[in-house]
Amino acid sequence: MDVQVNLWAVLAATASALVVGSIWYSPAVFAKRWVKLARIDTSKGSSIAKPIAITIVVSLLTAYILAHVAFLSHQFFHHSFLQDSLDTAFWLWLGLSGARFVTHDAFEGRPAELTAINVGCELVTLMLMGLIIGVIGV
């Protein structure tokens, strides 16, 4: 089977991850609470260039894999491509991203509120990626 992935959809979904993260972790939303719960030392003034570069690469990989699996889901379920993309995004978030965050944070003793903030961001990010991929199509 030839899996079709729309690279424009992947690039747009990648960009959306950066938008979601910049809003989610902004001072108006969760930044203050996240900094406190994650014990981030903001006085160091460290550069955010490296984390942003990593985020871009990882988001590109995530968007590509989501588009790939959404195509496969669509070949199986035959709903609208939008529905299959959104369903795929949700189930991948729940079974992989969300579940792994909860597991790692439990073993690391992180506060449940921090886990909820981060898992919530992942849910919104993946659902928006699924929406973009589903709307743009293959």
N, C-alpha and C positions, 0 to 999 in steps of 0.2 A: 504494500500500500504506500502510495506517495503522500506523505503528510504535508499539507499546505499551511504555511505560516506567513501571514501578512507582516512584513517587516515594519511597515508604517504603523500598524497597530501596536507592534512590540515597542517601537520607539515612543509612541504616544503614551502607552501604559507605563513605560519606564519614567517618563517625565511626570506622570501623575503621582507616582510614588514619592517623588521629591516634593511635589506640591502638598500632598497629604502630610508628609512628615514635617514640613516647615510650618504648616498650620497646627497640626496636632501638638507639636512640641513648642509652640509659640507661647510667650508670656500670657497671652489672652486665654489660652486653653489649658494645657497641662504642664508647661515648662517649670513653673515654680515648684509644683508638687513632685514632678519627676526628678528634678535636680536634688531635692531633699531626700526622696526615697532611694534614689540610686547613689546617693552620697557623692555627687559630682562636685569637685572643688573648682568653682568658677573663678577663684582668685588667681589661679595659675595662668590664665589667659592663653591656654594652649590653642594651637591652630586647629581649625575644623576642616582644613583642606583634605587631610588623609581620610577621615571618616566619611566625608562627602564623596570622595573618589571611590571608596569601597562601596558606599551605598549605590552609586551609579552602576557599578559593575554588577553587584548582586541583584539590583532591581532589573537590570537588563536580562540577566540570567533567569530571574523569576518570571518576568513577562514572557520571555521566549518559551519557557517550559509550560507556562499556563496556556499560551496560544497553541502549543503543540498538543497538550492533553485535551484542551477544549475541542480541537479538531477531531481527535480520536473519539471523544465523548459524543460529539455530533454525529459521527459515522455510526455509532451504536444506537443512540437514543432517537435520532431524527426529529427532535423538536426544532424550534427555531434556533439558529446559531447563537442568538443572544441568550436565550434561556439555557442552552447547554453550556455556554461560557460562564454565566453567572452561577449555575449549579456546580460546575467544576471548580470555580474559584472558592465557593463556600466549602465544599467537601475537602479540597486540598488544604484550606486554612484550618478547618476543624481537625482533620486527621494528622496533619503534618505540622504546620506552623503553630497553631494554638496549643495543641497537645504537647509539643516539644518545649515551648516556652514554659508551660505549667510544670512540666517534669524538671527541667533544669533549674527553674526558680525555686522549686520546693527543695531540691537538694542543696542549693546554694543559700537557703534560708532567706530569700528575698521576701519583702512584704507582699502580701496578696494584692494590695492596692497598686503596687508597682507592676506586678504581673498583669493586672487588669488593664492598666494604662497601655502597656506595650502590646498585649494581645488585642486590645481594641483597635490600636493603630494598624496592626497587621490585618485585622478583619476589614477595616475600611479600605486599606490599601489594595488588598486582593480583590475585594468586590468592585472597586473602581477600575482596577485593571481588567477584570472580567467584563465589566460594562463596556469599556473602551474596545476591547478585543471583539466582543460580541456585536457591537454597533458597526465597527469598521469592517468586520468580516474577513474572509480569507482571500 
